[in-house]
């Protein structure tokens, strides 16, 4: 069982390295302005192809994803907690403590404010 797992892991790492090397070696540098601009039937583009992105929206989305993953980790812990020992309880409580400290830090830094963020 261990040899199958280690050989699968070795093959996976080898394939990833080969794909990374192929991607790096096959990159072509785009130095021409016309090649990097979007094509709109021969007309000049009306708007910039790179729309400015709200940093606040990005931070809220990342915080949401982090807490979403943490919730998916908490649900099985709650179910295992009924049948387990003190070790699982301490693990669960330390995980909750890390979540609370992280939330308080984000709140302190102002990342959870929805209004008046970066506007004057």
Backbone as numpy.savetxt, mean C-alpha at the origin, in Angstrom:
# Nx Ny Nz CAx CAy CAz Cx Cy Cz
8.28 -32.45 2.50 7.45 -31.26 2.50 8.32 -30.01 2.50
9.38 -30.03 3.32 10.25 -28.87 3.42 11.01 -28.65 2.13
11.41 -29.73 1.46 12.16 -29.57 0.20 11.26 -29.02 -0.90
10.00 -29.41 -0.90 9.07 -28.88 -1.90 8.86 -27.38 -1.68
8.69 -27.00 -0.42 8.46 -25.60 -0.11 9.70 -24.76 -0.42
10.88 -25.25 -0.05 12.09 -24.47 -0.30 12.40 -24.40 -1.79
12.16 -25.48 -2.53 12.41 -25.42 -3.97 11.40 -24.50 -4.66
10.16 -24.49 -4.21 9.17 -23.58 -4.78 9.54 -22.13 -4.49
10.02 -21.88 -3.29 10.43 -20.54 -2.94 11.64 -20.11 -3.76
12.59 -21.00 -3.96 13.77 -20.70 -4.77 13.37 -20.40 -6.20
12.47 -21.19 -6.76 12.02 -20.97 -8.14 11.27 -19.64 -8.24
10.45 -19.33 -7.26 9.72 -18.06 -7.26 10.65 -16.86 -7.20
11.66 -16.94 -6.33 12.62 -15.84 -6.23 13.43 -15.72 -7.51
13.81 -16.84 -8.10 14.56 -16.82 -9.35 13.73 -16.19 -10.47
12.46 -16.54 -10.56 11.59 -15.96 -11.59 11.43 -14.46 -11.37
11.27 -14.02 -10.11 11.15 -12.59 -9.84 12.41 -11.84 -10.23
13.58 -12.40 -9.93 14.84 -11.75 -10.30 14.97 -11.67 -11.82
14.59 -12.74 -12.52 14.66 -12.73 -13.98 13.71 -11.69 -14.57
12.51 -11.57 -14.02 11.56 -10.58 -14.52 12.03 -9.16 -14.24
12.62 -8.94 -13.07 13.16 -7.63 -12.74 14.30 -7.26 -13.66
15.20 -8.22 -13.93 16.32 -7.95 -14.83 15.83 -7.68 -16.24
14.86 -8.44 -16.72 14.33 -8.23 -18.07 13.65 -6.87 -18.17
12.93 -6.47 -17.13 12.27 -5.17 -17.14 13.29 -4.04 -17.14
14.34 -4.18 -16.35 15.36 -3.14 -16.28 16.15 -3.04 -17.57
16.49 -4.16 -18.16 17.29 -4.15 -19.39 16.50 -3.70 -20.61
15.19 -3.88 -20.60 14.40 -3.55 -21.78 13.81 -2.15 -21.75
14.11 -1.36 -20.74 13.56 -0.01 -20.66 14.16 0.86 -21.75
13.29 1.61 -22.38 13.73 2.56 -23.39 13.49 3.95 -22.82
14.46 4.80 -22.96 14.30 6.16 -22.46 13.53 6.98 -23.48
12.55 7.70 -23.00 11.75 8.55 -23.86 12.31 9.96 -23.77
12.98 10.39 -24.82 13.54 11.74 -24.82 12.76 12.66 -25.74
11.93 12.10 -26.60 11.17 12.91 -27.54 9.86 13.36 -26.90
9.55 14.65 -26.99 8.32 15.19 -26.41 7.09 14.62 -27.08
7.16 14.40 -28.36 6.01 13.89 -29.09 5.68 12.45 -28.70
6.68 11.67 -28.40 6.43 10.28 -28.03 5.82 10.15 -26.64
6.12 11.10 -25.78 5.60 11.01 -24.42 4.26 11.72 -24.25
3.79 12.43 -25.26 2.51 13.13 -25.15 1.37 12.22 -25.61
0.17 12.42 -25.08 -0.96 11.59 -25.51 -1.39 11.94 -26.93
-1.89 10.97 -27.64 -2.31 11.17 -29.02 -3.81 11.39 -29.07
-4.23 12.52 -29.63 -5.66 12.82 -29.73 -5.99 13.17 -31.18
-5.92 12.21 -32.06 -6.31 12.36 -33.47 -5.55 13.50 -34.15
-4.31 13.71 -33.79 -3.51 14.73 -34.44 -3.65 16.11 -33.85
-4.57 16.30 -32.90 -4.75 17.61 -32.28 -3.88 17.70 -31.04
-3.56 18.92 -30.66 -2.85 19.12 -29.40 -3.81 18.81 -28.25
-3.33 18.18 -27.20 -4.23 17.86 -26.08 -4.74 19.14 -25.41
-6.00 19.09 -24.99 -6.61 20.27 -24.38 -6.12 20.48 -22.95
-6.00 19.42 -22.22 -5.59 19.50 -20.81 -4.28 18.76 -20.61
-3.69 19.00 -19.48 -2.47 18.27 -19.12 -2.82 16.82 -18.82
-2.02 15.86 -19.30 -2.34 14.46 -19.00 -2.09 14.09 -17.55
-1.33 14.89 -16.85 -1.03 14.62 -15.45 -1.81 15.59 -14.58
-2.94 15.13 -14.10 -3.81 15.96 -13.28 -3.23 16.00 -11.86
-3.18 17.18 -11.23 -2.67 17.23 -9.86 -3.55 16.39 -8.93
-2.91 15.66 -8.05 -3.61 14.73 -7.17 -3.57 15.27 -5.75
-4.67 15.17 -5.07 -4.77 15.67 -3.71 -3.98 14.78 -2.76
-3.01 15.37 -2.09 -2.21 14.62 -1.12 -3.05 14.20 0.08
-4.00 15.05 0.46 -4.86 14.72 1.60 -5.72 13.49 1.29
-6.27 13.44 0.08 -7.05 12.27 -0.32 -6.18 11.01 -0.30
-4.95 11.13 -0.77 -4.03 9.99 -0.78 -3.76 9.51 0.65
-3.51 10.43 1.58 -3.24 10.04 2.97 -4.45 9.36 3.60
-5.64 9.89 3.34 -6.85 9.27 3.88 -7.03 7.87 3.29
-6.74 7.71 1.99 -6.87 6.39 1.36 -5.88 5.40 1.95
-4.66 5.83 2.20 -3.65 4.94 2.79 -4.05 4.56 4.22
-4.52 5.52 4.99 -4.97 5.22 6.35 -6.13 4.24 6.33
-7.06 4.43 5.39 -8.19 3.50 5.26 -7.69 2.09 4.94
-6.75 1.97 4.01 -6.24 0.65 3.65 -5.53 -0.02 4.83
-4.77 0.76 5.58 -4.07 0.20 6.73 -5.08 -0.34 7.75
-6.10 0.46 8.06 -7.09 0.00 9.04 -7.95 -1.12 8.49
-8.17 -1.16 7.20 -8.93 -2.25 6.60 -8.18 -3.57 6.75
-6.88 -3.55 6.51 -6.08 -4.76 6.68 -6.02 -5.15 8.15
-5.94 -4.18 9.03 -5.90 -4.49 10.46 -7.21 -5.12 10.93
-8.32 -4.68 10.39 -9.61 -5.29 10.75 -9.66 -6.74 10.29
-9.13 -7.01 9.10 -9.12 -8.40 8.63 -8.20 -9.27 9.49
-7.24 -8.68 10.14 -6.40 -9.45 11.07 -7.07 -9.60 12.44
-7.90 -8.65 12.81 -8.54 -8.70 14.13 -9.68 -9.71 14.20
-10.42 -9.88 13.13 -11.59 -10.77 13.17 -11.19 -12.21 13.51
-10.18 -12.80 12.87 -9.79 -14.16 13.30 -9.24 -14.20 14.72
-8.58 -13.11 15.14 -8.05 -13.09 16.51 -9.18 -13.16 17.53
-10.28 -12.50 17.25 -11.41 -12.51 18.17 -11.99 -13.92 18.28
-12.07 -14.62 17.16 -12.62 -15.97 17.18 -11.68 -16.95 17.88
-10.38 -16.78 17.72 -9.41 -17.67 18.35 -9.31 -17.38 19.85
-9.62 -16.15 20.23 -9.49 -15.73 21.62 -10.36 -16.55 22.57
-11.50 -17.06 22.08 -12.40 -17.84 22.93 -11.78 -19.18 23.34
-10.95 -19.74 22.49 -10.42 -21.08 22.73 -8.95 -21.10 23.11
-8.34 -19.97 23.31 -6.89 -19.95 23.43 -6.42 -19.60 24.84
-5.11 -19.52 24.95 -4.48 -19.31 26.25 -4.12 -17.83 26.44
-3.33 -17.59 27.46 -2.92 -16.23 27.81 -1.98 -15.62 26.77
-1.22 -16.45 26.07 -0.29 -15.95 25.05 -1.04 -15.25 23.93
-2.13 -15.84 23.47 -2.92 -15.22 22.42 -3.59 -13.94 22.91
-3.99 -13.94 24.17 -4.61 -12.75 24.74 -3.61 -11.59 24.77
-2.38 -11.87 25.19 -1.36 -10.82 25.22 -1.01 -10.34 23.81
-0.98 -11.26 22.85 -0.72 -10.87 21.46 -1.84 -9.98 20.95
-3.07 -10.35 21.23 -4.23 -9.58 20.81 -4.21 -8.18 21.44
-3.94 -8.11 22.72 -3.92 -6.82 23.41 -2.78 -5.93 22.93
-1.62 -6.53 22.65 -0.51 -5.71 22.13 -0.83 -5.19 20.73
-1.50 -6.00 19.92 -1.91 -5.56 18.59 -2.90 -4.39 18.69
-3.85 -4.50 19.59 -4.82 -3.41 19.80 -4.11 -2.16 20.31
-3.14 -2.33 21.20 -2.39 -1.18 21.72 -1.63 -0.48 20.61
-1.01 -1.24 19.71 -0.30 -0.64 18.57 -1.28 0.13 17.69
-2.47 -0.41 17.47 -3.49 0.29 16.68 -3.90 1.60 17.33
-4.10 1.58 18.63 -4.53 2.79 19.33 -3.43 3.84 19.31
-2.19 3.43 19.55 -1.07 4.38 19.53 -0.90 4.97 18.13
-1.03 4.14 17.09 -0.93 4.64 15.72 -2.04 5.63 15.39
-3.25 5.33 15.84 -4.37 6.24 15.59 -4.17 7.57 16.32
-3.71 7.51 17.56 -3.45 8.75 18.30 -2.34 9.56 17.65
-1.32 8.90 17.13 -0.24 9.61 16.44 -0.75 10.30 15.17
-1.57 9.60 14.39 -2.14 10.20 13.18 -3.05 11.38 13.54
-3.79 11.24 14.61 -4.67 12.31 15.05 -3.84 13.52 15.49
-2.76 13.26 16.23 -1.87 14.32 16.69 -1.21 15.05 15.53
-0.85 14.32 14.49 -0.19 14.92 13.32 -1.17 15.66 12.42
-2.46 15.50 12.64 -3.47 16.19 11.85 -3.86 15.46 10.59
-3.50 14.19 10.46 -3.82 13.44 9.25 -5.29 13.05 9.19
-5.99 13.11 10.30 -7.39 12.71 10.32 -8.36 13.89 10.20
-7.83 15.11 10.07 -8.70 16.28 9.91 -9.25 16.31 8.49
-10.55 16.43 8.36 -11.19 16.45 7.04 -11.30 17.86 6.48
-11.34 18.85 7.35 -11.56 20.22 6.88 -10.32 21.07 7.13
-10.18 22.10 6.31 -9.08 23.08 6.43 -7.71 22.41 6.45
-7.52 21.47 5.56 -6.23 20.78 5.51 -5.40 21.38 4.40
-4.40 22.16 4.76 -3.49 22.72 3.78 -4.04 23.91 3.02
-5.20 24.42 3.41 -5.78 25.57 2.72 -5.75 26.77 3.66
-5.47 27.92 3.10 -5.48 29.10 3.95 -6.40 30.16 3.40
